[in-house]
Amino acid sequence: MAQIAMTFQKLHEQVLMLPEDDRWELINILMKSLRSKPALTVKHKGIASSLVGIAKTDAPAPTDEEVTSILETRLLQK
């Protein structure tokens, strides 16, 4: 198969001239080619992931009544 040098713009123009069925087939070919490559796994350790568990305590979670009482107290303080 001869190798053809083509700019992305020219390729884009040529693809748009293809019939719809051929464009769908091209999409399938491209998807398969991307699936065959191992995915890049970049682990980001952002601020959100570093905050996981920051409010964790050994105490049990407050009951609904306790939360209501805390909120009422907070509103009275304002």
DSSP file (Angstrom, degrees, kcal/mol; ACC not computed):
  #  RESIDUE AA STRUCTURE BP1 BP2  ACC     N-H-->O    O-->H-N    N-H-->O    O-->H-N    TCO  KAPPA ALPHA  PHI   PSI    X-CA   Y-CA   Z-CA
    1    1 A M              0   0    0      0, 0.0     2,-0.2     0, 0.0     0, 0.0   0.000 360.0 360.0 360.0 128.5    0.0    0.0    0.0
    2    2 A A        -     0   0    0      1,-0.1     2,-0.5     2,-0.0     0, 0.0  -0.471 360.0-126.3 -73.5 140.4    1.4    3.4   -1.0
    3    3 A Q        -     0   0    0     -2,-0.2     2,-0.5     2,-0.0    -1,-0.1  -0.761  24.1-159.9 -90.0 130.7    1.9    5.9    1.7
    4    4 A I        -     0   0    0     -2,-0.5     2,-0.5     2,-0.0    -2,-0.0  -0.944  11.0-139.7-115.9 126.0    0.2    9.2    1.0
    5    5 A A        +     0   0    0     -2,-0.5     2,-0.3     0, 0.0    -2,-0.0  -0.724  34.0 164.8 -83.3 127.9    1.2   12.4    2.8
    6    6 A M        -     0   0    0     -2,-0.5     2,-0.1     4,-0.0    -2,-0.0  -0.996  34.1-123.7-146.7 136.5   -1.8   14.5    3.6
    7    7 A T     >  -     0   0    0     -2,-0.3     4,-2.6     1,-0.1     5,-0.2  -0.373  30.1-114.3 -73.7 159.7   -2.5   17.4    5.9
    8    8 A F  H  > S+     0   0    0      1,-0.2     4,-2.9     2,-0.2     5,-0.2   0.902 117.3  54.1 -61.3 -40.4   -5.1   17.1    8.5
    9    9 A Q  H  > S+     0   0    0      2,-0.2     4,-2.2     1,-0.2    -1,-0.2   0.921 110.1  46.1 -60.6 -43.8   -7.2   19.8    6.8
   10   10 A K  H  > S+     0   0    0      2,-0.2     4,-2.4     1,-0.2    -1,-0.2   0.907 112.5  50.6 -66.7 -41.5   -7.1   17.9    3.5
   11   11 A L  H  X S+     0   0    0     -4,-2.6     4,-2.8     1,-0.2    -2,-0.2   0.925 109.2  51.8 -60.0 -44.7   -8.0   14.7    5.3
   12   12 A H  H  X S+     0   0    0     -4,-2.9     4,-2.0     1,-0.2    -2,-0.2   0.920 110.1  48.4 -58.8 -45.7  -10.9   16.4    7.0
   13   13 A E  H  X S+     0   0    0     -4,-2.2     4,-0.7     1,-0.2    -1,-0.2   0.905 112.6  48.6 -61.7 -41.9  -12.2   17.7    3.6
   14   14 A Q  H >< S+     0   0    0     -4,-2.4     3,-0.8     1,-0.2     4,-0.5   0.897 108.8  52.9 -67.2 -40.6  -11.8   14.3    2.0
   15   15 A V  H >< S+     0   0    0     -4,-2.8     3,-1.5     1,-0.2    -1,-0.2   0.903 104.7  55.8 -62.0 -41.0  -13.6   12.5    4.9
   16   16 A L  H 3< S+     0   0    0     -4,-2.0    -1,-0.2     1,-0.3    -2,-0.2   0.700 102.5  57.1 -66.9 -17.8  -16.6   14.9    4.6
   17   17 A M  T << S+     0   0    0     -3,-0.8    -1,-0.3    -4,-0.7    -2,-0.2   0.585  87.5 100.0 -87.6  -9.9  -17.0   14.0    1.0
   18   18 A L  S <  S-     0   0    0     -3,-1.5     5,-0.0    -4,-0.5    -3,-0.0  -0.380  85.9 -98.6 -71.7 152.5  -17.4   10.3    1.8
   19   19 A P     >  -     0   0    0      0, 0.0     4,-2.0     0, 0.0     3,-0.4  -0.337  38.5-106.6 -64.2 156.4  -20.8    8.7    1.9
   20   20 A E  H  > S+     0   0    0      1,-0.2     4,-2.3     2,-0.2     5,-0.2   0.881 118.7  54.2 -55.7 -44.1  -22.3    8.4    5.4
   21   21 A D  H  > S+     0   0    0      1,-0.2     4,-2.1     2,-0.2    -1,-0.2   0.895 108.7  49.4 -59.6 -40.1  -21.8    4.6    5.6
   22   22 A D  H  > S+     0   0    0     -3,-0.4     4,-2.2     2,-0.2    -1,-0.2   0.874 108.8  52.4 -67.6 -36.3  -18.2    5.0    4.8
   23   23 A R  H  X S+     0   0    0     -4,-2.0     4,-2.2     2,-0.2    -2,-0.2   0.895 109.1  49.8 -66.5 -38.4  -17.8    7.7    7.4
   24   24 A W  H  X S+     0   0    0     -4,-2.3     4,-2.3     2,-0.2    -2,-0.2   0.900 110.3  50.6 -65.0 -39.3  -19.3    5.3   10.0
   25   25 A E  H  X S+     0   0    0     -4,-2.1     4,-2.4     2,-0.2    -2,-0.2   0.896 108.8  51.8 -63.9 -39.4  -17.0    2.6    8.9
   26   26 A L  H  X S+     0   0    0     -4,-2.2     4,-2.7     2,-0.2    -2,-0.2   0.898 107.5  52.4 -63.2 -40.7  -14.1    5.0    9.3
   27   27 A I  H  X S+     0   0    0     -4,-2.2     4,-2.8     2,-0.2    -2,-0.2   0.933 109.3  49.5 -60.2 -45.3  -15.3    5.8   12.8
   28   28 A N  H  X S+     0   0    0     -4,-2.3     4,-2.4     1,-0.2    -2,-0.2   0.909 111.0  49.6 -60.7 -42.4  -15.3    2.1   13.7
   29   29 A I  H  X S+     0   0    0     -4,-2.4     4,-2.1     1,-0.2    -1,-0.2   0.924 112.6  47.1 -62.6 -44.4  -11.8    1.7   12.3
   30   30 A L  H  X S+     0   0    0     -4,-2.7     4,-1.9     2,-0.2    -2,-0.2   0.909 111.4  51.0 -64.5 -42.0  -10.5    4.6   14.3
   31   31 A M  H  X S+     0   0    0     -4,-2.8     4,-2.2     1,-0.2    -2,-0.2   0.921 110.4  49.2 -61.7 -43.7  -12.2    3.4   17.5
   32   32 A K  H  X S+     0   0    0     -4,-2.4     4,-1.5     1,-0.2    -1,-0.2   0.897 109.2  52.5 -62.4 -39.8  -10.7   -0.1   17.1
   33   33 A S  H  < S+     0   0    0     -4,-2.1     4,-0.4     1,-0.2    -1,-0.2   0.852 111.0  47.2 -66.5 -32.4   -7.3    1.4   16.6
   34   34 A L  H >< S+     0   0    0     -4,-1.9     3,-0.8     1,-0.2    -1,-0.2   0.856 109.0  53.9 -76.2 -34.6   -7.6    3.4   19.8
   35   35 A R  H 3< S+     0   0    0     -4,-2.2    -2,-0.2     1,-0.2    -1,-0.2   0.799 100.5  61.5 -67.7 -28.4   -8.8    0.4   21.8
   36   36 A S  T 3< S+     0   0    0     -4,-1.5    -1,-0.2    -5,-0.2    -2,-0.2   0.689  91.6  79.2 -75.3 -16.2   -5.8   -1.6   20.8
   37   37 A K  S <  S-     0   0    0     -3,-0.8     2,-0.1    -4,-0.4     3,-0.1  -0.718  94.3-105.9 -90.9 141.1   -3.5    0.9   22.4
   38   38 A P        -     0   0    0      0, 0.0     2,-0.1     0, 0.0    -2,-0.1  -0.414  40.3-110.6 -65.3 138.9   -3.0    0.7   26.2
   39   39 A A        -     0   0    0     -4,-0.1     2,-0.5    -2,-0.1    -4,-0.0  -0.423  27.8-115.4 -70.4 141.9   -4.8    3.5   27.9
   40   40 A L        -     0   0    0     -2,-0.1     2,-0.7    -3,-0.1    -1,-0.1  -0.655  27.4-157.0 -76.4 127.3   -2.7    6.1   29.6
   41   41 A T        +     0   0    0     -2,-0.5     2,-0.6     2,-0.0    -1,-0.0  -0.896  15.9 174.9-111.7 107.2   -3.2    6.0   33.3
   42   42 A V        -     0   0    0     -2,-0.7     2,-0.8     2,-0.0    -2,-0.0  -0.946  18.7-150.9-111.1 120.2   -2.3    9.3   34.9
   43   43 A K        -     0   0    0     -2,-0.6     2,-0.5     2,-0.0    -2,-0.0  -0.817  10.2-163.1 -96.4 114.7   -3.0    9.4   38.6
   44   44 A H        -     0   0    0     -2,-0.8     2,-0.8     1,-0.0     5,-0.1  -0.830   7.3-162.7 -95.8 128.6   -3.8   12.9   39.7
   45   45 A K        +     0   0    0     -2,-0.5    -2,-0.0     4,-0.0     2,-0.0  -0.773  27.6 170.1-109.3  85.6   -3.6   13.6   43.4
   46   46 A G     >  -     0   0    0     -2,-0.8     4,-1.5     1,-0.1     5,-0.1  -0.170  51.2 -88.8 -87.5-176.7   -5.5   16.8   43.6
   47   47 A I  H  > S+     0   0    0      1,-0.2     4,-0.9     2,-0.2    -1,-0.1   0.864 123.2  56.7 -62.0 -37.9   -6.7   18.7   46.6
   48   48 A A  H >4 S+     0   0    0      1,-0.2     3,-0.9     2,-0.2     4,-0.5   0.925 107.1  47.0 -64.0 -44.1  -10.0   16.8   46.6
   49   49 A S  H >4 S+     0   0    0      1,-0.3     3,-0.6     2,-0.2    -1,-0.2   0.808 108.8  55.9 -69.2 -26.7   -8.4   13.4   46.9
   50   50 A S  H 3< S+     0   0    0     -4,-1.5    -1,-0.3     1,-0.2    -2,-0.2   0.686 104.0  55.6 -77.0 -15.4   -6.2   14.6   49.7
   51   51 A L  T X< S+     0   0    0     -4,-0.9     3,-2.3    -3,-0.9     4,-0.3   0.529  75.6 121.7 -91.8  -7.1   -9.2   15.7   51.7
   52   52 A V  T <  S+     0   0    0     -3,-0.6    -3,-0.0    -4,-0.5    -4,-0.0  -0.377  85.4   8.5 -60.6 125.8  -10.9   12.3   51.7
   53   53 A G  T >  S+     0   0    0     -2,-0.1     3,-1.4     1,-0.0    -1,-0.3   0.499  87.4 128.0  84.9   4.4  -11.4   11.3   55.2
   54   54 A I  T <  S+     0   0    0     -3,-2.3    -2,-0.1     1,-0.3    -3,-0.0   0.834  78.3  42.0 -64.6 -31.8  -10.4   14.6   56.8
   55   55 A A  T 3  S+     0   0    0     -4,-0.3    -1,-0.3     2,-0.1     2,-0.2   0.312  86.2 128.1 -96.8   8.9  -13.6   14.8   58.8
   56   56 A K    <   +     0   0    0     -3,-1.4     2,-0.3     2,-0.0    -4,-0.0  -0.447  33.0 174.2 -70.3 133.3  -13.5   11.2   59.9
   57   57 A T        -     0   0    0      2,-0.3     4,-0.1    -2,-0.2    -2,-0.1  -0.840  43.8-120.4-131.0 170.6  -13.8   10.5   63.6
   58   58 A D  S    S+     0   0    0     -2,-0.3    -2,-0.0     2,-0.1    -1,-0.0   0.600  87.1  96.4 -83.7 -12.6  -14.2    7.6   65.9
   59   59 A A  S    S-     0   0    0      1,-0.1    -2,-0.3     3,-0.0     2,-0.0  -0.454  84.7-105.5 -77.9 150.2  -17.5    9.0   67.2
   60   60 A P        -     0   0    0      0, 0.0    -1,-0.1     0, 0.0     3,-0.1  -0.342  45.5 -89.5 -69.3 157.4  -20.8    7.7   65.7
   61   61 A A        -     0   0    0      1,-0.1     2,-0.0    -4,-0.1     0, 0.0  -0.347  51.7 -98.4 -64.6 147.0  -22.6   10.1   63.3
   62   62 A P        -     0   0    0      0, 0.0    -1,-0.1     0, 0.0     2,-0.0  -0.323  37.7-114.9 -67.6 151.1  -25.1   12.4   65.0
   63   63 A T     >  -     0   0    0      1,-0.1     4,-2.3    -3,-0.1     5,-0.2  -0.276  30.2-102.3 -76.1 169.4  -28.8   11.5   65.1
   64   64 A D  H  > S+     0   0    0      1,-0.2     4,-2.4     2,-0.2     5,-0.2   0.891 124.3  52.2 -60.1 -39.5  -31.4   13.5   63.3
   65   65 A E  H  > S+     0   0    0      2,-0.2     4,-2.3     1,-0.2    -1,-0.2   0.901 109.2  49.1 -64.9 -41.0  -32.5   15.0   66.6
   66   66 A E  H  > S+     0   0    0      2,-0.2     4,-2.5     1,-0.2    -2,-0.2   0.896 111.0  49.9 -65.7 -39.7  -28.9   16.0   67.4
   67   67 A V  H  X S+     0   0    0     -4,-2.3     4,-2.6     2,-0.2    -2,-0.2   0.923 110.5  50.0 -64.0 -43.8  -28.4   17.6   64.0
   68   68 A T  H  X S+     0   0    0     -4,-2.4     4,-2.4     1,-0.2    -2,-0.2   0.915 111.8  48.4 -59.8 -43.8  -31.7   19.6   64.4
   69   69 A S  H  X S+     0   0    0     -4,-2.3     4,-2.4     2,-0.2    -2,-0.2   0.909 111.1  50.0 -63.8 -43.1  -30.5   20.8   67.8
   70   70 A I  H  X S+     0   0    0     -4,-2.5     4,-2.3     1,-0.2    -2,-0.2   0.916 112.0  48.1 -62.0 -44.0  -27.1   21.8   66.4
   71   71 A L  H  X S+     0   0    0     -4,-2.6     4,-2.4     2,-0.2    -2,-0.2   0.904 111.1  50.1 -65.0 -41.4  -28.8   23.7   63.6
   72   72 A E  H  X S+     0   0    0     -4,-2.4     4,-2.2     2,-0.2    -2,-0.2   0.922 111.5  48.9 -62.5 -43.2  -31.2   25.5   66.0
   73   73 A T  H  X S+     0   0    0     -4,-2.4     4,-1.6     1,-0.2    -2,-0.2   0.905 111.2  50.1 -61.6 -42.3  -28.3   26.5   68.2
   74   74 A R  H  X S+     0   0    0     -4,-2.3     4,-1.1     1,-0.2    -2,-0.2   0.898 110.2  49.8 -64.9 -41.1  -26.3   27.8   65.3
   75   75 A L  H  < S+     0   0    0     -4,-2.4     3,-0.3     1,-0.2    -1,-0.2   0.878 109.2  52.1 -65.5 -37.4  -29.3   29.8   64.0
   76   76 A L  H  < S+     0   0    0     -4,-2.2    -1,-0.2     1,-0.2    -2,-0.2   0.832 104.4  57.1 -67.9 -30.9  -29.8   31.3   67.5
   77   77 A Q  H  <        0   0    0     -4,-1.6    -1,-0.2     1,-0.3    -2,-0.2   0.804 360.0 360.0 -69.0 -28.8  -26.1   32.3   67.6
   78   78 A K     <        0   0    0     -4,-1.1    -1,-0.3    -3,-0.3    -2,-0.2   0.483 360.0 360.0 -78.1 360.0  -26.6   34.3   64.4
